[in-house]
């Protein structure tokens, strides 16, 4: 991809998630993007919404984010 596609205030989002940044997110950061995110948030929040629909209780997702982002 050509250089200079992003402004500093751009937001790069990759729906893929896993341990560490994806190739796209690393590239976007190298291009100067100020904010990045992967798809783990979407996965967690979709699971919480499904839980709410089935059980009528909306779980607090902050602890899940913390657990999945914890080193080790």
N, C-alpha and C positions, 0 to 999 in steps of 0.2 A: 504494500500500500504506500502511496506517496506521503511524504512528510508534510506537516502543516495543515492537516485536516481538522485539528481540534483547537479550540481556544482554551485558555487556562481555566475558565469558569465552566467548561464542558463537564458533563457527567457521562462516564462510560459504564455501561451495564452489560454483563454477560450472564445469561441465564444458567450457564453451567456452574457447578460448584464442586468443591473438593478441597483437599489439603493444598494450601498455597494458591497463588494467583494463576489464572489461566494465561495462556500465551497472549490472547487479545488484551487482557487487562494490563499485563506487563508492558506490552507495546504501547497502549494508550498512555500509561504513566510516563514512558520514555518520550512520548510526544508532548508531554506537558499538561495532560489532563489533571485537573485539581481534585476531582472526586471520582471514585470507582466503587462498584459493588458487584458481587456475584449473585447467583440465584438462590443461595441458601435462605434468604429472607422470604422469598416467594414460596419456597417449599414449606417452611415452618408455618407461615401464615395461612397457606392453603390447608395444611393439616389441622390447624386450629379452627378454621372455619368449618371444615368437615366435622370435627369433633362437636362443635356447637350445633350443627344441624342434626346430628345423631343424638346428642345427649342433652342439649339445651343449656350447656355450660360453656362459656367462652374461657379457655385456658389463658393464663398469663404466659406469654411466650418469651419474656425476657430471660428467664432461667434456661430455656432451651437454647437461645442464642448464645448465652454465656458458656453453656456446656459444650456446644459444638465449636465454639471459637477458642476454647481453652487450649493452651499448648499441651502437647504430650499425647 
